[in-house]
Amino acid sequence: MRGFRDGDAAGLAEIANEAFSDEIGRGMQVFDKDYFVKRGGRPGVRLVVAEVEGVAAGFMLMTDATVETPAQLHLVAVESGLRGRGIGGLLVGEAVRLAMDGGAGKLKLSTRPWSKAMRGVCEAHGFVEEAYLRREYLGEDLVQYAYFVE
Ligand SMILES: CC(C)(COP(=O)(O)OP(=O)(O)OC[C@H]1O[C@@H](n2cnc3c(N)ncnc32)[C@H](O)[C@@H]1OP(=O)(O)O)[C@@H](O)C(=O)NCCC(=O)NCCS
C-alpha cells in the first residue's frame, strides 16, 4: 500500500472505468488520468494505491477530517481479476487508519445495496449500517455505513 504517483493515473482510470461501468452507464463521470492527478495532490484528499507485483491493482480515495467531518471514503476499487484476495479489505482498513490518524471520530461511506462484496468488506472491518437512502445517487438507492472511532 502506498501513496499515489502521477505514473499511476492511467492504470487507476482503467481500473475505475471497469469497476464503475454500471454507474458510468447511469451517468457517473468517465475517469481519466486528470481525475486522479488532480485529487492525488490535493490537501486532505488521500489517494492510496494497492500494488500486486509492482503494478497498481486497486485504490481508495477518501477525504480526511481537514476537509469534511465525518471523514469520507469516496471510492474503492480493485481490478476485476484480482478481487476476492483481500485487497479491497486492506484498502478499507487503510482508510480507517488514516481517518483515525487525522483525528476523525467517524468515517462514512456509501455503497449500493446489491454490492455484496463491498457490504461484506464493510462489515468485516467494523463498519455499521447507518442509513438506507432511497434514490440517492443517479436515481438508485445507497446504503450508508460508518466506522466510529471509540
Ligand atoms: C468492493 C471491492 C473493492 C472489494 O474488493 P476485493 O479485493 O474483492 O475485496 P476483498 O477480497 O477484501 O473482500 C471481498 C469480500 O467480499 C466477498 N464477496 C465477494 N464477492 C461476493 C459476492 N458476490 N457475494 C458475497 N460475498 C462476496 C468475499 O468473499 C470477501 O469476503 P471475505 O473477506 O469474508 O472472504 C471490489 O469488489 C470492487 O472493486 N468492486 C467494484 C467497485 C465497487 O463497487 N466499489 C465499492 C463502492 S465505492
The ligand as an ORCA input file, in Angstrom:
! r2SCAN-3c Opt
* xyz 0 1
  C     -15.815     -3.935     -3.459
  C     -14.398     -4.328     -3.900
  C     -13.471     -3.098     -3.769
  C     -13.885     -5.437     -2.977
  O     -12.548     -5.728     -3.333
  P     -11.899     -7.189     -3.054
  O     -10.445     -7.041     -3.223
  O     -12.590     -8.216     -3.826
  O     -12.263     -7.317     -1.523
  P     -11.800     -8.475     -0.510
  O     -11.136     -9.573     -1.253
  O     -11.050     -7.791      0.585
  O     -13.176     -8.960      0.127
  C     -14.245     -9.298     -0.660
  C     -15.236     -9.935      0.275
  O     -16.480     -9.980     -0.339
  C     -16.859    -11.331     -0.508
  N     -17.531    -11.381     -1.791
  C     -17.026    -11.067     -2.997
  N     -17.976    -11.189     -3.924
  C     -19.093    -11.578     -3.261
  C     -20.399    -11.914     -3.669
  N     -20.770    -11.812     -4.939
  N     -21.265    -12.293     -2.720
  C     -20.922    -12.368     -1.417
  N     -19.690    -12.069     -0.993
  C     -18.793    -11.691     -1.908
  C     -15.597    -12.118     -0.465
  O     -15.856    -13.449     -0.086
  C     -14.822    -11.352      0.580
  O     -15.260    -11.682      1.877
  P     -14.278    -12.473      2.890
  O     -13.168    -11.497      3.206
  O     -15.158    -12.734      4.060
  O     -13.833    -13.649      2.134
  C     -14.374     -4.868     -5.359
  O     -15.357     -5.877     -5.471
  C     -14.635     -3.799     -6.417
  O     -13.709     -3.154     -6.899
  N     -15.911     -3.626     -6.807
  C     -16.285     -2.627     -7.809
  C     -16.234     -1.214     -7.243
  C     -17.146     -1.031     -6.055
  O     -18.285     -1.490     -6.032
  N     -16.653     -0.289     -5.031
  C     -17.413     -0.044     -3.798
  C     -18.160      1.228     -3.791
  S     -17.100      2.667     -3.765
*
